[in-house]
Amino acid sequence: MATVALTLDDFEQTILEGGTVFVDFWAAWCGPCLMFAPHYEAASEEHPDVVFAKVDTEAQQQLAAAMNITSIPTIMAFRDGIGVFAQAGALPKPVLDDLITQVKALDMDQVRAQLSAAEAAEEAATPVDAS
């Protein structure tokens, strides 16, 4: 499957409905982005069960800002609508391949349990307003 371009209008829906989704935040003027692009495209062909999306940070500045993108390329991975990875910098192909394998192998029930525990701990640590 080829990569798909995402915009502010379809980003959330793609993340929530896509199963496993990788997103490459890039720009045409970014040398490392252009060097990473062929590896990312090849991975999209090798893993047809994964959505590989790209966000042009120049054309989608509002989306890039909403996702706190400060360096490009930035790669993000989502499983079942949950962000499970984010890192700035172009990944070498072997590292990208390993990352894809790790994200696909995640036990999402365990991830959800860890998120729930972290949220509960955060709520417990939040002071209650006694006024």
Secondary structure, DSSP 8 states (H G I E B T S, - for coil): ---EE--TTTHHHHHHHSSEEEEEEE-TT-HHHHHHHHHHHHHHHH-TTSEEEEEETTTTHHHHHHTT--SSSEEEEEETTEEEEEEES---HHHHHHHHHHHHH--HHHHHHHHHHHHHHHHHHS-----
